Amino acid sequence: MNTSKNIISIAKATIIEESIAIANLANLIDENFKHAVEFIFNSKGRVIVTGIGKSANIATKIVATFNSTGTPAIFMHAADAIHGDLGIVQKNDVVICISKSGDTPEIKYLLPLIKSRGNKVIGITGNIDSELGKQSDFCLNAFVEKEACPNNLAPTSSTTAQLVIGDALAVCLLELKEFTSVDFAKYHPGGSLGKKLYLRVSDLVVKNEIPKVDVLSSIKDVIIEISHKRLGATAVLENNKVVGVITDGDIRRMLNNSTEINAVLAKDIMNLKPKTIAPDAMATQAFQIMNSNSITQLIVVEDDNYKGIVHLHDLLKEGIY
């Protein structure tokens, strides 16, 4: 029975075995790879990625990577393709076919059907002398010496190699397209990067209550307002204009320093120079202001009109930091 030490050794050996296989791929990159990238880049169609078995699983990941980096791609299972799904492939599409052996029955059957329609085929295979290797317009060598599996059977190093070739294609295309972080965010609007590039203060402040008191409001009213609106602060208004802010910290300091709290009014303890921000400002800018001033709230003002308060927690909740 394996001990924990054996398990750790096996895990390390697997990682090392696959890393060696991946490193060797760099020696297999040739003009075929260059031409394949250029053909995809200049193509007016999409990239259709197909495979069978574990190669099909890798194909779905490559499709996801292409789509997220600006290269439109669709997955087509090789078995389904010969039973009706071949209609996915349109006139200007490029087909990437993935197979370790390059000689599986489905792949051998599918290749002439694709080529008869005039579509170019990019093969990713561990056997460049296979049917896939010979039939491909551009054959990308994904050869690995052996699988990480001790029986040299389970697809491990070979599927990792296929995945890395797909990543290399995607990154090369990304570079050719001059794909920036802004472009990336367009395809990931729900991710933290997308939010950093698109989320504005107005998107956050509308979700909050709008705490406000008058300059002559009593300390009791101030405490109630801060407590009910749950933002740790309230704006102080005079003639509907923001003239100050009171935070829960201001309340604590007042309680420590004053014995006659019943006579205290909002104007007596408010900060006369509150940090403000416009609703159309980026959420990242709000975070920068808070961080540089060691505060947790900003008053949101538009054309002297008070719109509410944005809190640090609002930003952190959206992954802005």
C-alpha positions as a Python dict, from the first residue, in 0.01 Angstrom:
ca = {
    (1, 'M'): (0, 0, 0),
    (2, 'N'): (133, 344, -93),
    (3, 'T'): (231, 575, 189),
    (4, 'S'): (186, 953, 181),
    (5, 'K'): (552, 978, 85),
    (6, 'N'): (490, 756, -218),
    (7, 'I'): (194, 971, -322),
    (8, 'I'): (400, 1288, -306),
    (9, 'S'): (677, 1124, -509),
    (10, 'I'): (430, 1004, -773),
    (11, 'A'): (275, 1351, -800),
    (12, 'K'): (615, 1515, -841),
    (13, 'A'): (723, 1257, -1098),
    (14, 'T'): (404, 1316, -1298),
    (15, 'I'): (456, 1691, -1303),
    (16, 'I'): (821, 1656, -1400),
    (17, 'E'): (738, 1404, -1674),
    (18, 'E'): (478, 1635, -1827),
    (19, 'S'): (701, 1942, -1794),
    (20, 'I'): (974, 1762, -1991),
    (21, 'A'): (722, 1673, -2262),
    (22, 'I'): (602, 2034, -2279),
    (23, 'A'): (954, 2176, -2292),
    (24, 'N'): (1032, 1952, -2589),
    (25, 'L'): (742, 2101, -2785),
    (26, 'A'): (947, 2417, -2832),
    (27, 'N'): (1185, 2212, -3047),
    (28, 'L'): (897, 2098, -3267),
    (29, 'I'): (764, 2443, -3359),
    (30, 'D'): (841, 2503, -3727),
    (31, 'E'): (724, 2690, -4036),
    (32, 'N'): (400, 2491, -4035),
    (33, 'F'): (308, 2655, -3707),
    (34, 'K'): (390, 3000, -3843),
    (35, 'H'): (184, 2945, -4157),
    (36, 'A'): (-108, 2804, -3955),
    (37, 'V'): (-118, 3115, -3735),
    (38, 'E'): (-99, 3346, -4034),
    (39, 'F'): (-375, 3156, -4213),
    (40, 'I'): (-609, 3180, -3914),
    (41, 'F'): (-523, 3548, -3871),
    (42, 'N'): (-607, 3627, -4235),
    (43, 'S'): (-912, 3403, -4248),
    (44, 'K'): (-1255, 3563, -4277),
    (45, 'G'): (-1423, 3270, -4108),
    (46, 'R'): (-1423, 3106, -3769),
    (47, 'V'): (-1203, 2838, -3620),
    (48, 'I'): (-1374, 2500, -3583),
    (49, 'V'): (-1190, 2275, -3337),
    (50, 'T'): (-1265, 1903, -3344),
    (51, 'G'): (-1145, 1582, -3186),
    (52, 'I'): (-1257, 1254, -3031),
    (53, 'G'): (-1220, 1118, -2679),
    (54, 'K'): (-983, 1310, -2453),
    (55, 'S'): (-872, 1520, -2751),
    (56, 'A'): (-1231, 1643, -2775),
    (57, 'N'): (-1210, 1763, -2415),
    (58, 'I'): (-892, 1952, -2501),
    (59, 'A'): (-1064, 2097, -2808),
    (60, 'T'): (-1335, 2256, -2592),
    (61, 'K'): (-1070, 2431, -2379),
    (62, 'I'): (-888, 2558, -2689),
    (63, 'V'): (-1218, 2694, -2822),
    (64, 'A'): (-1277, 2876, -2494),
    (65, 'T'): (-928, 3029, -2505),
    (66, 'F'): (-971, 3141, -2866),
    (67, 'N'): (-1307, 3302, -2797),
    (68, 'S'): (-1180, 3487, -2490),
    (69, 'T'): (-884, 3628, -2683),
    (70, 'G'): (-1068, 3757, -2987),
    (71, 'T'): (-1060, 3459, -3226),
    (72, 'P'): (-1416, 3330, -3289),
    (73, 'A'): (-1420, 2952, -3244),
    (74, 'I'): (-1669, 2665, -3222),
    (75, 'F'): (-1627, 2309, -3094),
    (76, 'M'): (-1741, 2022, -3315),
    (77, 'H'): (-1720, 1666, -3186),
    (78, 'A'): (-1565, 1443, -3453),
    (79, 'A'): (-1817, 1162, -3400),
    (80, 'D'): (-2114, 1399, -3420),
    (81, 'A'): (-1965, 1567, -3727),
    (82, 'I'): (-2006, 1253, -3938),
    (83, 'H'): (-2366, 1221, -3818),
    (84, 'G'): (-2495, 1563, -3912),
    (85, 'D'): (-2291, 1825, -3724),
    (86, 'L'): (-2060, 1883, -4021),
    (87, 'G'): (-2303, 2160, -4113),
    (88, 'I'): (-2130, 2368, -3845),
    (89, 'V'): (-1841, 2418, -4087),
    (90, 'Q'): (-1902, 2713, -4318),
    (91, 'K'): (-1722, 2826, -4634),
    (92, 'N'): (-1442, 3037, -4484),
    (93, 'D'): (-1393, 2844, -4162),
    (94, 'V'): (-1061, 2689, -4062),
    (95, 'V'): (-1074, 2345, -3901),
    (96, 'I'): (-829, 2242, -3630),
    (97, 'C'): (-833, 1865, -3586),
    (98, 'I'): (-675, 1715, -3273),
    (99, 'S'): (-568, 1350, -3240),
    (100, 'K'): (-273, 1188, -3067),
    (101, 'S'): (-246, 898, -3312),
    (102, 'G'): (-392, 1084, -3607),
    (103, 'D'): (-542, 756, -3728),
    (104, 'T'): (-865, 713, -3532),
    (105, 'P'): (-1152, 594, -3756),
    (106, 'E'): (-1366, 904, -3699),
    (107, 'I'): (-1079, 1138, -3790),
    (108, 'K'): (-986, 940, -4101),
    (109, 'Y'): (-1349, 945, -4212),
    (110, 'L'): (-1396, 1314, -4134),
    (111, 'L'): (-1086, 1457, -4305),
    (112, 'P'): (-1184, 1402, -4671),
    (113, 'L'): (-1533, 1537, -4599),
    (114, 'I'): (-1388, 1861, -4465),
    (115, 'K'): (-1134, 1899, -4744),
    (116, 'S'): (-1392, 1828, -5013),
    (117, 'R'): (-1575, 2140, -4897),
    (118, 'G'): (-1264, 2350, -4957),
    (119, 'N'): (-1181, 2416, -4591),
    (120, 'K'): (-823, 2417, -4471),
    (121, 'V'): (-725, 2171, -4198),
    (122, 'I'): (-474, 2234, -3922),
    (123, 'G'): (-375, 1907, -3758),
    (124, 'I'): (-243, 1879, -3403),
    (125, 'T'): (-107, 1526, -3367),
    (126, 'G'): (162, 1326, -3201),
    (127, 'N'): (221, 1133, -3521),
    (128, 'I'): (303, 1349, -3823),
    (129, 'D'): (316, 1037, -4045),
    (130, 'S'): (-47, 954, -3964),
    (131, 'E'): (-345, 1014, -4189),
    (132, 'L'): (-412, 1341, -4007),
    (133, 'G'): (-50, 1443, -4047),
    (134, 'K'): (-57, 1373, -4419),
    (135, 'Q'): (-401, 1522, -4489),
    (136, 'S'): (-349, 1844, -4292),
    (137, 'D'): (-269, 2162, -4478),
    (138, 'F'): (-64, 2260, -4172),
    (139, 'C'): (52, 1983, -3940),
    (140, 'L'): (153, 2085, -3588),
    (141, 'N'): (372, 1829, -3416),
    (142, 'A'): (254, 1748, -3061),
    (143, 'F'): (474, 1442, -3016),
    (144, 'V'): (553, 1322, -2663),
    (145, 'E'): (798, 1046, -2579),
    (146, 'K'): (562, 881, -2332),
    (147, 'E'): (258, 943, -2116),
    (148, 'A'): (298, 1034, -1750),
    (149, 'C'): (82, 730, -1676),
    (150, 'P'): (310, 446, -1552),
    (151, 'N'): (149, 212, -1804),
    (152, 'N'): (201, 467, -2084),
    (153, 'L'): (-168, 438, -2165),
    (154, 'A'): (-383, 710, -2005),
    (155, 'P'): (-370, 1038, -2205),
    (156, 'T'): (-170, 1268, -1980),
    (157, 'S'): (141, 1419, -2134),
    (158, 'S'): (-13, 1395, -2481),
    (159, 'T'): (-329, 1589, -2394),
    (160, 'T'): (-125, 1846, -2204),
    (161, 'A'): (89, 1889, -2515),
    (162, 'Q'): (-222, 1941, -2729),
    (163, 'L'): (-347, 2203, -2485),
    (164, 'V'): (-17, 2389, -2489),
    (165, 'I'): (-9, 2393, -2870),
    (166, 'G'): (-358, 2543, -2860),
    (167, 'D'): (-247, 2806, -2610),
    (168, 'A'): (52, 2892, -2828),
    (169, 'L'): (-177, 2943, -3127),
    (170, 'A'): (-411, 3164, -2923),
    (171, 'V'): (-131, 3378, -2783),
    (172, 'C'): (29, 3426, -3125),
    (173, 'L'): (-307, 3535, -3267),
    (174, 'L'): (-360, 3762, -2969),
    (175, 'E'): (-28, 3933, -3041),
    (176, 'L'): (-103, 3970, -3413),
    (177, 'K'): (-442, 4122, -3335),
    (178, 'E'): (-276, 4361, -3085),
    (179, 'F'): (-533, 4239, -2836),
    (180, 'T'): (-517, 4457, -2522),
    (181, 'S'): (-649, 4427, -2167),
    (182, 'V'): (-936, 4653, -2272),
    (183, 'D'): (-1027, 4409, -2552),
    (184, 'F'): (-999, 4121, -2306),
    (185, 'A'): (-1239, 4294, -2070),
    (186, 'K'): (-1498, 4322, -2348),
    (187, 'Y'): (-1516, 3943, -2352),
    (188, 'H'): (-1507, 3917, -1971),
    (189, 'P'): (-1750, 4186, -1851),
    (190, 'G'): (-1836, 3983, -1541),
    (191, 'G'): (-1476, 3924, -1438),
    (192, 'S'): (-1269, 4142, -1209),
    (193, 'L'): (-1073, 4287, -1502),
    (194, 'G'): (-1390, 4376, -1687),
    (195, 'K'): (-1531, 4544, -1379),
    (196, 'K'): (-1213, 4744, -1328),
    (197, 'L'): (-1237, 4876, -1682),
    (198, 'Y'): (-1613, 4933, -1701),
    (199, 'L'): (-1766, 4968, -1355),
    (200, 'R'): (-1848, 5326, -1260),
    (201, 'V'): (-1938, 5485, -930),
    (202, 'S'): (-2295, 5532, -1053),
    (203, 'D'): (-2330, 5153, -1089),
    (204, 'L'): (-2259, 5116, -719),
    (205, 'V'): (-2418, 5418, -554),
    (206, 'V'): (-2765, 5341, -692),
    (207, 'K'): (-2770, 5023, -482),
    (208, 'N'): (-2721, 5215, -157),
    (209, 'E'): (-2943, 5420, 68),
    (210, 'I'): (-2883, 5798, 61),
    (211, 'P'): (-2798, 5912, 415),
    (212, 'K'): (-2837, 6284, 476),
    (213, 'V'): (-2899, 6524, 761),
    (214, 'D'): (-2933, 6901, 791),
    (215, 'V'): (-2660, 7116, 944),
    (216, 'L'): (-2893, 7182, 1238),
    (217, 'S'): (-2989, 6817, 1292),
    (218, 'S'): (-2941, 6687, 1646),
    (219, 'I'): (-2675, 6432, 1728),
    (220, 'K'): (-2953, 6183, 1793),
    (221, 'D'): (-3087, 6229, 1439),
    (222, 'V'): (-2735, 6196, 1300),
    (223, 'I'): (-2676, 5867, 1482),
    (224, 'I'): (-3014, 5731, 1371),
    (225, 'E'): (-2946, 5826, 1007),
    (226, 'I'): (-2604, 5664, 1004),
    (227, 'S'): (-2739, 5354, 1175),
    (228, 'H'): (-3042, 5312, 947),
    (229, 'K'): (-2861, 5374, 617),
    (230, 'R'): (-2579, 5136, 714),
    (231, 'L'): (-2296, 5311, 528),
    (232, 'G'): (-2102, 5431, 830),
    (233, 'A'): (-2150, 5795, 737),
    (234, 'T'): (-2397, 6062, 636),
    (235, 'A'): (-2374, 6373, 424),
    (236, 'V'): (-2459, 6703, 590),
    (237, 'L'): (-2669, 6935, 373),
    (238, 'E'): (-2749, 7304, 379),
    (239, 'N'): (-2996, 7434, 123),
    (240, 'N'): (-2972, 7093, -46),
    (241, 'K'): (-2595, 7129, -98),
    (242, 'V'): (-2331, 6909, 64),
    (243, 'V'): (-2137, 7112, 320),
    (244, 'G'): (-1987, 6830, 522),
    (245, 'V'): (-1981, 6465, 619),
    (246, 'I'): (-2009, 6284, 951),
    (247, 'T'): (-1873, 5934, 992),
    (248, 'D'): (-1922, 5685, 1272),
    (249, 'G'): (-1563, 5767, 1367),
    (250, 'D'): (-1663, 6131, 1416),
    (251, 'I'): (-1943, 6014, 1646),
    (252, 'R'): (-1703, 5807, 1857),
    (253, 'R'): (-1459, 6097, 1889),
    (254, 'M'): (-1739, 6330, 1988),
    (255, 'L'): (-1857, 6090, 2260),
    (256, 'N'): (-1504, 6070, 2398),
    (257, 'N'): (-1456, 6447, 2405),
    (258, 'S'): (-1799, 6584, 2498),
    (259, 'T'): (-2010, 6554, 2810),
    (260, 'E'): (-2301, 6766, 2685),
    (261, 'I'): (-2395, 6560, 2380),
    (262, 'N'): (-2760, 6666, 2380),
    (263, 'A'): (-2658, 7012, 2265),
    (264, 'V'): (-2438, 6889, 1982),
    (265, 'L'): (-2561, 6956, 1630),
    (266, 'A'): (-2446, 6811, 1297),
    (267, 'K'): (-2256, 7129, 1210),
    (268, 'D'): (-2051, 7100, 1529),
    (269, 'I'): (-1881, 6772, 1441),
    (270, 'M'): (-1897, 6749, 1062),
    (271, 'N'): (-1590, 6736, 841),
    (272, 'L'): (-1602, 7054, 633),
    (273, 'K'): (-1396, 6913, 348),
    (274, 'P'): (-1545, 6575, 255),
    (275, 'K'): (-1382, 6376, -24),
    (276, 'T'): (-1617, 6365, -321),
    (277, 'I'): (-1638, 6188, -652),
    (278, 'A'): (-1859, 6216, -962),
    (279, 'P'): (-2100, 5933, -1047),
    (280, 'D'): (-1943, 5884, -1391),
    (281, 'A'): (-1596, 5831, -1241),
    (282, 'M'): (-1451, 5482, -1264),
    (283, 'A'): (-1490, 5259, -960),
    (284, 'T'): (-1113, 5206, -961),
    (285, 'Q'): (-1066, 5581, -916),
    (286, 'A'): (-1293, 5571, -611),
    (287, 'F'): (-1077, 5297, -463),
    (288, 'Q'): (-758, 5493, -529),
    (289, 'I'): (-898, 5801, -353),
    (290, 'M'): (-1010, 5598, -53),
    (291, 'N'): (-681, 5413, -33),
    (292, 'S'): (-463, 5723, -59),
    (293, 'N'): (-667, 5908, 205),
    (294, 'S'): (-724, 5608, 437),
    (295, 'I'): (-1101, 5649, 428),
    (296, 'T'): (-1387, 5408, 358),
    (297, 'Q'): (-1655, 5638, 211),
    (298, 'L'): (-1684, 5895, -64),
    (299, 'I'): (-1962, 6147, -115),
    (300, 'V'): (-2101, 6121, -469),
    (301, 'V'): (-2183, 6459, -620),
    (302, 'E'): (-2291, 6559, -969),
    (303, 'D'): (-2316, 6929, -1057),
    (304, 'D'): (-2342, 7012, -683),
    (305, 'N'): (-2628, 6765, -650),
    (306, 'Y'): (-2585, 6501, -380),
    (307, 'K'): (-2629, 6147, -518),
    (308, 'G'): (-2532, 5931, -222),
    (309, 'I'): (-2232, 5754, -72),
    (310, 'V'): (-2010, 5484, -214),
    (311, 'H'): (-1843, 5260, 46),
    (312, 'L'): (-1518, 5067, 30),
    (313, 'H'): (-1714, 4747, 86),
    (314, 'D'): (-1909, 4816, -235),
    (315, 'L'): (-1581, 4815, -427),
    (316, 'L'): (-1434, 4510, -259),
    (317, 'K'): (-1756, 4317, -320),
    (318, 'E'): (-1713, 4378, -693),
    (319, 'G'): (-1347, 4277, -692),
    (320, 'I'): (-1217, 4633, -717),
    (321, 'Y'): (-895, 4664, -522),
}
